[in-house]
């Protein structure tokens, strides 16, 4: 291959993938509606999304893609507004469907307890999947291999449609892990902690993919 690292952008698609901002609200932000898998950004997450837009707002992007979940759409919104682009929603880059990790408090209980329960739920997910690198140890979850296949196929379709262009996709920590693992040839589907609004960039030409940077969150001024 004449250009193994896809340095010539005219022959490849430059794909930025961004994990959504923080979506575990403080107690005074939680709306106890039971839609815990589609929460909006927290106040910290909204701040992170603005910081991301400030960092990337001077770059040219030919298209914006997003998972349909609220936390991704809300993370994309400040940058989309700056660039005057309408995000294209892609259901196939939604987060992995996980089984039940731990029960959450019922509606009407102390909201600070609910906040803590959401944080503990997230910690459980990271602990269980982080040990093996796969999601199959979480009962009743989407199979790990099926998840990776849908993520890779979705990004393959996006990159085929934008050869010679730069695009950005707003997705989830599990999605970033699965795609980066495929790019690097790793068996593990979950191998690093993707930071909120972190940027990962891959250049793609057909099935040839080159990772340029992973988990860049230099724009984040404070952490959850």
GUMARDREN-185522 format. One record per atom (N, C-alpha, C, O, CB): z, y, x. Coordinates in steps of 0.1 Angstrom, whole numbers, padded with zeros to 4 digits, always signed. Glycine has a CB too. Layout:
// GUMARDREN-185522
ZYX/...
This chain:
// GUMARDREN-185522
+0000-0012+0008/+0000+0000+0000/+0000+0012+0009/+0008+0014+0018/+0012+0000-0010/-0009+0022+0006/-0010+0034+0014/+0002+0043+0012/+0005+0051+0021/-0023+0041+0010/+0008+0043+0001/+0018+0053-0002/+0030+0045-0008/+0033+0046-0020/+0013+0064-0013/+0038+0038+0000/+0048+0029-0005/+0060+0036-0011/+0067+0031-0020/+0054+0020+0006/+0062+0049-0007/+0073+0056-0013/+0069+0066-0023/+0077+0075-0028/+0081+0064-0002/+0056+0065-0027/+0051+0074-0038/+0053+0089-0035/+0058+0096-0044/+0057+0070-0052/+0050+0092-0023/+0052+0106-0019/+0042+0115-0026/+0044+0127-0030/+0051+0108-0004/+0030+0110-0028/+0019+0117-0035/+0022+0117-0050/+0020+0107-0057/+0005+0111-0033/+0027+0128-0055/+0032+0129-0069/+0020+0127-0079/+0022+0123-0090/+0039+0142-0072/+0008+0130-0074/-0004+0129-0083/-0006+0115-0088/-0013+0112-0098/-0016+0135-0076/-0001+0105-0080/-0004+0091-0083/+0008+0085-0090/+0008+0073-0094/-0006+0083-0070/+0019+0092-0093/+0031+0086-0099/+0037+0096-0109/+0033+0107-0111/+0041+0084-0088/+0046+0090-0117/+0054+0098-0126/+0068+0101-0120/+0074+0091-0114/+0055+0091-0140/+0072+0113-0120/+0086+0116-0115/+0095+0116-0127/+0094+0125-0136/+0086+0130-0108/+0104+0107-0128/+0113+0105-0139/+0127+0109-0136/+0133+0102-0127/+0112+0090-0144/+0132+0119-0142/+0146+0123-0141/+0154+0116-0153/+0149+0117-0164/+0148+0138-0142/+0165+0109-0150/+0173+0103-0160/+0187+0110-0159/+0193+0110-0149/+0174+0088-0159/+0192+0115-0171/+0205+0122-0171/+0214+0114-0181/+0210+0111-0192/+0203+0137-0176/+0226+0111-0176/+0236+0106-0185/+0241+0118-0193/+0242+0129-0189/+0247+0099-0177/+0245+0115-0206/+0250+0125-0215/+0263+0131-0209/+0270+0125-0200/+0253+0119-0229/+0267+0142-0215/+0280+0149-0211/+0292+0141-0218/+0290+0132-0225/+0280+0163-0216/+0304+0146-0214/+0316+0140-0219/+0316+0140-0234/+0313+0150-0240/+0328+0148-0213/+0320+0129-0240/+0321+0128-0255/+0334+0122-0259/+0334+0115-0270/+0309+0119-0259/+0344+0123-0252/+0358+0119-0256/+0366+0132-0259/+0371+0138-0250/+0365+0110-0246/+0366+0137-0271/+0371+0150-0274/+0387+0150-0272/+0393+0140-0273/+0368+0154-0289/+0392+0162-0270/+0406+0164-0271/+0411+0162-0285/+0403+0162-0295/+0410+0178-0266/+0424+0161-0287/+0429+0157-0300/+0425+0168-0311/+0423+0164-0322/+0444+0156-0299/+0425+0180-0307/+0421+0191-0317/+0407+0191-0320/+0402+0199-0329/+0426+0204-0312/+0398+0183-0313/+0384+0183-0316/+0379+0171-0324/+0369+0171-0330/+0376+0184-0303/+0387+0161-0325/+0383+0148-0331/+0382+0150-0346/+0391+0155-0353/+0392+0137-0327/+0370+0145-0351/+0369+0144-0365/+0370+0129-0369/+0361+0121-0365/+0355+0150-0370/+0381+0125-0375/+0384+0111-0376/+0376+0105-0388/+0381+0101-0398/+0399+0108-0379/+0362+0104-0385/+0353+0099-0395/+0349+0084-0393/+0342+0079-0402/+0341+0107-0395/+0353+0078-0382/+0350+0065-0380/+0337+0062-0372/+0334+0051-0370/+0350+0057-0392/+0330+0073-0369/+0317+0071-0362/+0319+0072-0347/+0313+0081-0340/+0307+0082-0367/+0327+0064-0341/+0331+0065-0327/+0320+0061-0318/+0321+0065-0306/+0343+0056-0325/+0310+0054-0322/+0299+0051-0313/+0288+0062-0313/+0278+0061-0306/+0293+0038-0317/+0290+0073-0321/+0280+0084-0321/+0288+0097-0322/+0284+0106-0330/+0271+0082-0333/+0298+0098-0313/+0305+0111-0312/+0297+0122-0307/+0288+0120-0299/+0318+0109-0304/+0300+0135-0311/+0294+0146-0304/+0300+0149-0291/+0310+0142-0287/+0295+0159-0313/+0294+0158-0283/+0300+0162-0271/+0314+0169-0273/+0316+0175-0283/+0291+0171-0263/+0323+0167-0263/+0335+0174-0263/+0333+0189-0258/+0321+0192-0254/+0346+0167-0255/+0343+0197-0258/+0341+0210-0252/+0337+0209-0238/+0329+0217-0233/+0354+0219-0254/+0343+0200-0230/+0340+0198-0216/+0325+0193-0215/+0318+0198-0207/+0349+0187-0210/+0321+0184-0224/+0307+0180-0224/+0297+0191-0227/+0286+0191-0221/+0305+0169-0234/+0301+0200-0236/+0292+0211-0238/+0291+0220-0226/+0280+0226-0223/+0297+0219-0250/+0302+0222-0219/+0302+0230-0207/+0293+0223-0196/+0285+0229-0189/+0316+0232-0201/+0294+0210-0195/+0286+0202-0185/+0271+0204-0189/+0263+0205-0180/+0290+0188-0185/+0268+0203-0201/+0253+0204-0205/+0248+0218-0202/+0236+0219-0198/+0252+0202-0221/+0256+0228-0203/+0252+0242-0199/+0250+0243-0184/+0240+0248-0179/+0262+0253-0204/+0259+0237-0176/+0258+0237-0162/+0245+0229-0157/+0238+0234-0148/+0270+0230-0155/+0242+0218-0164/+0230+0211-0161/+0217+0219-0164/+0208+0219-0156/+0229+0198-0169/+0217+0226-0175/+0206+0235-0179/+0204+0246-0168/+0192+0249-0165/+0208+0241-0193/+0215+0251-0163/+0214+0262-0153/+0208+0256-0140/+0200+0263-0134/+0227+0268-0150/+0211+0244-0137/+0206+0238-0125/+0192+0234-0126/+0184+0236-0116/+0215+0225-0121/+0187+0229-0137/+0174+0223-0138/+0164+0233-0145/+0152+0230-0146/+0174+0210-0146/+0169+0244-0150/+0161+0253-0158/+0149+0259-0151/+0140+0264-0158/+0170+0264-0164/+0150+0260-0138/+0139+0266-0131/+0128+0256-0127/+0117+0260-0122/+0144+0272-0118/+0130+0243-0130/+0120+0233-0127/+0110+0231-0139/+0114+0235-0150/+0127+0219-0124/+0098+0227-0136/+0089+0224-0147/+0090+0209-0151/+0089+0200-0142/+0074+0227-0142/+0091+0207-0164/+0091+0194-0169/+0080+0193-0180/+0078+0203-0188/+0105+0189-0175/+0072+0182-0180/+0061+0181-0190/+0066+0175-0203/+0059+0177-0213/+0051+0172-0184/+0077+0169-0203/+0083+0164-0216/+0098+0161-0214/+0102+0158-0203/+0075+0151-0220/+0105+0161-0225/+0119+0157-0226/+0120+0145-0236/+0115+0146-0247/+0128+0169-0230/+0127+0135-0231/+0130+0123-0240/+0145+0122-0241/+0153+0127-0233/+0124+0110-0234/+0149+0116-0252/+0164+0114-0254/+0166+0102-0263/+0159+0099-0272/+0170+0127-0261/+0178+0096-0260/+0183+0086-0269/+0186+0094-0282/+0190+0106-0282/+0197+0080-0264/+0185+0087-0294/+0188+0094-0306/+0203+0097-0309/+0206+0104-0318/+0183+0086-0318/+0212+0091-0301/+0226+0094-0303/+0230+0108-0300/+0224+0115-0291/+0235+0084-0294/+0240+0113-0308/+0243+0128-0307/+0247+0133-0294/+0243+0144-0290/+0255+0130-0317/+0254+0125-0286/+0259+0130-0273/+0247+0132-0263/+0248+0141-0255/+0268+0120-0267/+0236+0125-0265/+0224+0127-0257/+0216+0139-0262/+0212+0147-0254/+0216+0114-0256/+0214+0139-0275/+0207+0151-0280/+0214+0164-0277/+0207+0174-0274/+0205+0149-0295/+0227+0164-0278/+0234+0177-0276/+0234+0180-0261/+0235+0192-0257/+0249+0175-0281/+0234+0170-0252/+0233+0173-0238/+0219+0179-0234/+0218+0187-0226/+0235+0160-0229/+0209+0174-0241/+0195+0178-0238/+0193+0192-0244/+0184+0199-0238/+0185+0169-0245/+0200+0196-0254/+0196+0208-0262/+0196+0221-0253/+0186+0229-0254/+0206+0210-0272/+0206+0224-0244/+0205+0237-0237/+0192+0237-0228/+0186+0248-0226/+0217+0239-0228/+0189+0226-0221/+0177+0226-0212/+0165+0227-0221/+0155+0234-0217/+0177+0213-0203/+0164+0219-0232/+0152+0220-0240/+0150+0234-0245/+0138+0238-0246/+0154+0210-0252/+0160+0241-0248/+0159+0255-0253/+0153+0264-0242/+0144+0272-0245/+0172+0260-0258/+0158+0262-0230/+0153+0270-0219/+0138+0267-0216/+0130+0276-0213/+0161+0267-0206/+0134+0254-0217/+0121+0250-0213/+0111+0251-0225/+0099+0250-0224/+0121+0236-0208/+0117+0254-0237/+0109+0255-0249/+0101+0242-0252/+0089+0242-0255/+0099+0267-0248/+0109+0231-0250/+0103+0217-0253/+0112+0211-0264/+0124+0213-0264/+0103+0209-0240/+0105+0203-0272/+0112+0195-0282/+0115+0181-0277/+0105+0174-0275/+0105+0195-0296/+0127+0176-0276/+0129+0163-0271/+0123+0152-0281/+0124+0153-0293/+0144+0160-0270/+0117+0142-0274/+0112+0131-0282/+0122+0120-0282/+0127+0115-0271/+0098+0126-0275/+0126+0115-0294/+0137+0105-0295/+0132+0091-0293/+0121+0087-0298/+0144+0106-0309/+0139+0083-0284/+0134+0070-0281/+0146+0060-0284/+0155+0060-0276/+0130+0069-0266/+0146+0053-0295/+0157+0044-0298/+0159+0033-0287/+0171+0029-0286/+0154+0037-0311/+0149+0029-0280/+0151+0019-0270/+0159+0023-0258/+0163+0014-0250/+0137+0014-0265/+0162+0036-0256/+0171+0040-0245/+0185+0043-0251/+0193+0051-0244/+0165+0052-0238/+0189+0038-0263/+0203+0039-0267/+0211+0030-0258/+0207+0022-0251/+0204+0035-0282/+0224+0033-0258/+0234+0025-0250/+0234+0011-0255/+0230+0008-0267/+0248+0032-0251/+0239+0002-0247/+0240-0012-0250/+0249-0013-0263/+0259-0006-0264/+0246-0020-0239/+0246-0022-0271/+0255-0025-0283/+0266-0034-0279/+0263-0046-0276/+0246-0031-0295/+0278-0029-0279/+0289-0037-0274/+0297-0043-0286/+0297-0037-0297/+0299-0028-0266/+0303-0054-0284/+0312-0060-0293/+0325-0052-0294/+0327-0042-0288/+0315-0075-0290/+0335-0057-0302/+0347-0050-0304/+0356-0052-0291/+0358-0063-0286/+0355-0056-0316/+0360-0040-0286/+0368-0040-0274/+0383-0040-0277/+0391-0049-0272/+0365-0028-0265/+0387-0030-0285/+0401-0029-0290/+0401-0021-0303/+0392-0013-0304/+0410-0023-0279/+0410-0024-0312/+0410-0017-0324/+0414-0002-0322/+0423+0000-0314/+0419-0024-0335/+0408+0007-0330/+0412+0021-0329/+0421+0024-0341/+0421+0017-0351/+0399+0029-0329/+0429+0034-0339/+0439+0038-0350/+0431+0041-0363/+0420+0046-0362/+0447+0050-0345/+0438+0039-0374/+0432+0042-0387/+0431+0057-0389/+0438+0065-0383/+0440+0035-0398/+0422+0061-0398/+0421+0075-0403/+0434+0080-0407/+0442+0074-0414/+0410+0076-0414/+0437+0092-0403/+0449+0099-0407/+0461+0098-0397/+0471+0105-0399/+0453+0094-0420/+0460+0089-0387/+0470+0088-0377/+0470+0100-0368/+0460+0108-0368/+0469+0075-0370/+0480+0102-0359/+0481+0112-0350/+0468+0113-0341/+0465+0103-0335/+0494+0110-0341/+0462+0124-0341/+0449+0125-0334/+0450+0124-0319/+0441+0119-0312/+0442+0138-0337/+0462+0127-0314/+0464+0125-0299/+0464+0110-0296/+0460+0106-0285/+0477+0132-0295/+0469+0102-0305/+0469+0088-0303/+0455+0083-0303/+0451+0074-0295/+0477+0080-0314/+0447+0088-0312/+0433+0084-0313/+0425+0088-0300/+0417+0080-0295/+0426+0091-0325/+0428+0100-0295/+0422+0104-0282/+0425+0094-0271/+0416+0090-0264/+0426+0118-0278/+0438+0091-0270/+0442+0081-0259/+0435+0068-0261/+0432+0061-0252/+0457+0080-0259/+0434+0063-0274/+0428+0050-0277/+0413+0050-0273/+0409+0040-0267/+0429+0047-0292/+0406+0061-0275/+0392+0062-0271/+0391+0061-0255/+0382+0054-0250/+0386+0075-0276/+0400+0068-0248/+0400+0067-0234/+0403+0053-0229/+0397+0048-0219/+0410+0077-0228/+0413+0046-0235/+0416+0033-0231/+0405+0023-0234/+0402+0014-0226/+0429+0028-0238/+0398+0025-0245/+0386+0017-0249/+0376+0018-0238/+0370+0008-0233/+0381+0021-0262/+0373+0030-0233/+0363+0032-0223/+0367+0026-0210/+0359+0020-0203/+0361+0047-0220/+0380+0027-0207/+0385+0020-0194/+0384+0005-0195/+0381-0001-0185/+0400+0024-0192/+0386-0001-0207/+0384-0015-0209/+0370-0019-0207/+0367-0029-0200/+0389-0019-0223/+0361-0012-0212/+0346-0015-0210/+0343-0015-0195/+0336-0024-0191/+0338-0004-0218/+0347-0004-0188/+0344-0003-0174/+0350-0015-0166/+0344-0021-0157/+0349+0010-0168/+0363-0018-0169/+0370-0029-0162/+0363-0042-0164/+0361-0050-0155/+0384-0030-0167/+0360-0046-0177/+0354-0059-0180/+0340-0060-0174/+0337-0070-0167/+0354-0061-0195/+0332-0051-0177/+0318-0052-0172/+0317-0049-0157/+0308-0055-0150/+0309-0042-0179/+0326-0041-0151/+0326-0038-0137/+0329-0050-0128/+0324-0050-0117/+0335-0027-0134/+0337-0059-0133/+0340-0071-0125/+0329-0080-0123/+0327-0085-0111/+0351-0079-0132/+0320-0082-0133/+0309-0091-0132/+0296-0084-0130/+0286-0090-0125/+0308-0100-0144/+0295-0072-0134/+0282-0065-0133/+0273-0068-0145/+0262-0063-0146/+0275-0069-0121/+0279-0075-0155/+0271-0079-0167/+0279-0076-0179/+0291-0074-0179/+0267-0094-0167/+0272-0075-0191/+0279-0072-0203/+0283-0084-0211/+0289-0083-0222/+0270-0062-0211/+0278-0095-0207/+0280-0107-0215/+0295-0112-0217/+0298-0120-0226/+0272-0119-0210/+0304-0107-0208/+0318-0111-0210/+0325-0103-0221/+0336-0106-0224/+0325-0108-0197/+0318-0093-0227/+0323-0086-0238/+0317-0093-0251/+0306-0092-0254/+0320-0071-0238/+0326-0100-0258/+0321-0109-0269/+0313-0101-0279/+0317-0089-0282/+0333-0115-0276/+0303-0107-0285/+0295-0102-0296/+0287-0090-0292/+0283-0082-0300/+0303-0098-0307/+0284-0088-0279/+0276-0077-0274/+0261-0081-0273/+0258-0093-0273/+0281-0072-0260/+0253-0071-0272/+0239-0073-0270/+0238-0080-0256/+0244-0076-0247/+0231-0060-0269/+0230-0091-0255/+0229-0098-0243/+0224-0089-0231/+0215-0081-0233/+0219-0110-0244/+0230-0091-0220/+0227-0082-0208/+0212-0082-0205/+0206-0072-0202/+0235-0086-0197/+0206-0094-0205/+0192-0095-0201/+0183-0088-0211/+0173-0081-0207/+0188-0109-0199/+0186-0090-0224/+0178-0083-0234/+0180-0068-0233/+0170-0060-0235/+0183-0088-0248/+0192-0063-0230/+0194-0049-0229/+0186-0043-0217/+0179-0033-0219/+0209-0046-0226/+0186-0050-0205/+0178-0045-0194/+0163-0045-0198/+0156-0035-0195/+0181-0053-0182/+0158-0055-0204/+0144-0056-0207/+0140-0044-0216/+0129-0038-0214/+0141-0069-0214/+0148-0041-0226/+0144-0030-0235/+0144-0017-0228/+0136-0008-0231/+0153-0030-0248/+0154-0015-0219/+0155-0002-0212/+0143-0001-0203/+0136+0010-0202/+0168-0001-0204/+0140-0011-0195/+0129-0011-0185/+0116-0009-0193/+0107-0001-0188/+0129-0023-0177/+0114-0016-0203/+0101-0015-0211/+0100-0001-0217/+0089+0005-0217/+0101-0025-0222/+0111+0005-0221/+0110+0019-0226/+0106+0029-0216/+0097+0037-0218/+0123+0023-0233/+0112+0028-0204/+0109+0037-0193/+0095+0034-0188/+0088+0044-0183/+0119+0036-0182/+0091+0022-0188/+0077+0019-0183/+0067+0026-0192/+0057+0031-0188/+0074+0003-0184/+0069+0026-0205/+0060+0032-0215/+0060+0047-0213/+0049+0054-0213/+0064+0029-0229/+0072+0053-0211/+0073+0068-0208/+0065+0071-0196/+0057+0081-0196/+0087+0072-0207/+0067+0064-0185/+0060+0067-0172/+0045+0065-0173/+0038+0072-0166/+0067+0059-0161/+0041+0055-0180/+0026+0053-0181/+0020+0065-0188/+0008+0068-0185/+0024+0040-0189/+0027+0071-0197/+0021+0083-0204/+0021+0096-0196/+0016+0106-0201/+0028+0084-0217/+0027+0096-0184/+0029+0109-0177/+0026+0108-0162/+0033+0113-0154/+0043+0114-0179/+0015+0100-0159/+0011+0099-0145/+0008+0113-0139/+0000+0121-0145/-0001+0089-0143/+0014+0116-0128/+0011+0129-0121/+0020+0140-0127/+0019+0152-0123/-0003+0133-0123/+0030+0137-0136/+0038+0147-0142/+0053+0144-0140/+0056+0133-0134/+0035+0147-0157/+0061+0154-0143/+0076+0152-0142/+0082+0152-0156/+0079+0162-0164/+0082+0163-0133/+0090+0142-0159/+0096+0142-0172/+0111+0139-0170/+0116+0135-0160/+0090+0131-0181/+0119+0142-0181/+0133+0140-0180/+0138+0132-0193/+0133+0135-0204/+0141+0153-0179/+0147+0123-0191/+0152+0115-0202/+0167+0115-0202/+0173+0114-0192/+0147+0100-0202/+0173+0118-0214/+0187+0118-0216/+0192+0105-0222/+0188+0102-0233/+0191+0131-0225/+0201+0098-0215/+0204+0085-0219/+0219+0083-0216/+0227+0092-0217/+0196+0074-0212/+0223+0070-0213/+0237+0066-0213/+0240+0059-0199/+0231+0055-0192/+0240+0057-0224/+0253+0058-0196/+0257+0052-0184/+0251+0038-0182/+0247+0034-0171/+0272+0052-0182/+0252+0030-0192/+0247+0016-0191/+0232+0016-0189/+0227+0007-0182/+0251+0008-0204/+0225+0025-0196/+0210+0026-0194/+0207+0030-0180/+0198+0024-0174/+0205+0036-0204/+0213+0040-0175/+0210+0044-0161/+0213+0032-0151/+0205+0029-0142/+0219+0056-0157/+0224+0025-0153/+0227+0014-0145/+0216+0003-0145/+0212-0002-0135/+0241+0008-0149/+0212-0001-0157/+0203-0011-0159/+0189-0008-0153/+0183-0016-0146/+0201-0014-0174/+0185+0004-0155/+0172+0008-0149/+0173+0009-0134/+0163+0005-0127/+0167+0021-0155/+0183+0015-0129/+0185+0017-0114/+0186+0003-0108/+0180+0001-0097/+0197+0025-0111/+0193-0006-0114/+0194-0020-0109/+0180-0027-0108/+0177-0034-0099/+0203-0028-0118/+0172-0025-0118/+0158-0030-0118/+0150-0024-0107/+0143-0031-0100/+0151-0028-0132/+0151-0011-0105/+0144-0004-0094/+0148-0010-0080/+0140-0011-0072/+0147+0011-0095/+0161-0012-0079/+0166-0017-0066/+0166-0032-0064/+0169-0037-0054/+0181-0012-0064/+0162-0039-0075/+0161-0054-0074/+0174-0061-0074/+0176-0071-0068/+0154-0057-0062/+0184-0055-0081/+0198-0060-0082/+0199-0069-0094/+0193-0066-0105/+0208-0049-0082/+0207-0080-0093/+0210-0088-0105/+0220-0081-0114/+0219-0083-0126/+0215-0102-0100/+0229-0073-0108/+0240-0067-0116/+0233-0056-0125/+0224-0049-0121/+0250-0061-0107/+0238-0056-0138/+0233-0046-0147/+0243-0034-0147/+0239-0023-0153/+0232-0052-0161/+0255-0035-0142/+0265-0024-0142/+0271-0024-0128/+0280-0033-0125/+0275-0026-0153/+0267-0015-0120/+0271-0015-0106/+0277-0002-0100/+0281-0002-0089/+0260-0019-0097/+0276+0009-0108/+0282+0021-0103/+0287+0030-0115/+0282+0028-0126/+0272+0029-0094/+0297+0039-0113/+0301+0047-0124/+0293+0060-0125/+0294+0069-0117/+0316+0051-0121/+0284+0060-0135/+0275+0071-0137/+0284+0083-0142/+0290+0082-0153/+0264+0068-0147/+0283+0094-0135/+0291+0106-0140/+0284+0113-0151/+0272+0112-0153/+0292+0116-0128/+0292+0120-0160/+0286+0127-0171/+0277+0138-0166/+0280+0145-0156/+0297+0134-0179/+0265+0138-0172/+0254+0147-0168/+0248+0145-0154/+0242+0154-0148/+0258+0161-0170/+0252+0133-0148/+0246+0130-0135/+0231+0128-0136/+0226+0124-0146/+0253+0118-0129/+0224+0131-0125/+0209+0130-0125/+0205+0119-0115/+0210+0118-0104/+0203+0144-0120/+0196+0110-0120/+0190+0100-0112/+0175+0102-0113/+0170+0104-0124/+0194+0085-0117/+0168+0101-0101/+0154+0104-0101/+0146+0092-0095/+0150+0088-0084/+0151+0117-0094/+0136+0088-0102/+0128+0077-0098/+0113+0081-0099/+0109+0087-0109/+0131+0064-0106/+0105+0077-0089/+0091+0079-0090/+0085+0065-0093/+0089+0055-0087/+0085+0085-0077/+0075+0065-0102/+0070+0053-0108/+0055+0053-0108/+0049+0063-0112/+0075+0050-0122/+0049+0042-0103/+0034+0040-0105/+0032+0026-0109/+0034+0016-0101/+0027+0043-0091/+0029+0024-0122/+0028+0010-0127/+0042+0003-0126/+0052+0008-0132/+0018+0002-0120/+0042-0008-0120/+0055-0016-0118/+0061-0012-0105/+0072-0018-0102/+0052-0031-0119/+0055-0003-0097/+0061+0001-0084/+0070+0013-0087/+0066+0023-0092/+0050+0004-0074/+0083+0011-0083/+0093+0022-0086/+0101+0025-0073/+0105+0015-0066/+0103+0017-0098/+0103+0037-0071/+0111+0042-0059/+0122+0051-0063/+0120+0061-0069/+0101+0049-0049/+0134+0047-0059/+0146+0055-0062/+0147+0067-0052/+0148+0064-0040/+0159+0047-0062/+0147+0079-0057/+0149+0090-0048/+0163+0095-0047/+0168+0099-0036/+0140+0102-0052/+0170+0096-0058/+0184+0099-0057/+0191+0093-0070/+0185+0091-0080/+0187+0114-0056/+0204+0091-0068/+0212+0084-0078/+0225+0091-0080/+0232+0095-0071/+0215+0069-0074/+0229+0094-0093/+0242+0099-0097/+0245+0112-0090/+0256+0114-0085/+0253+0089-0093/+0236+0122-0090/+0238+0135-0085/+0245+0144-0095/+0239+0146-0106/+0224+0141-0080/+0257+0148-0092/+0264+0157-0102/+0270+0169-0095/+0281+0173-0098/+0275+0149-0109/+0262+0174-0086/+0267+0186-0078/+0269+0198-0087/+0276+0208-0083/+0257+0189-0067/+0262+0199-0099/+0264+0210-0108/+0277+0210-0116/+0280+0219-0123/+0252+0210-0118/+0284+0198-0115/+0296+0197-0123/+0308+0205-0117/+0311+0202-0105/+0300+0182-0125/+0314+0214-0124/+0324+0223-0118/+0338+0217-0120/+0347+0221-0113/+0323+0237-0124/+0340+0209-0130/+0353+0202-0132/+0350+0189-0140/+0340+0187-0146/+0362+0211-0140/+0360+0180-0139/+0358+0166-0144/+0368+0164-0155/+0378+0170-0157/+0360+0156-0133/+0364+0154-0164/+0373+0150-0175/+0385+0144-0169/+0394+0140-0177/+0366+0140-0184/
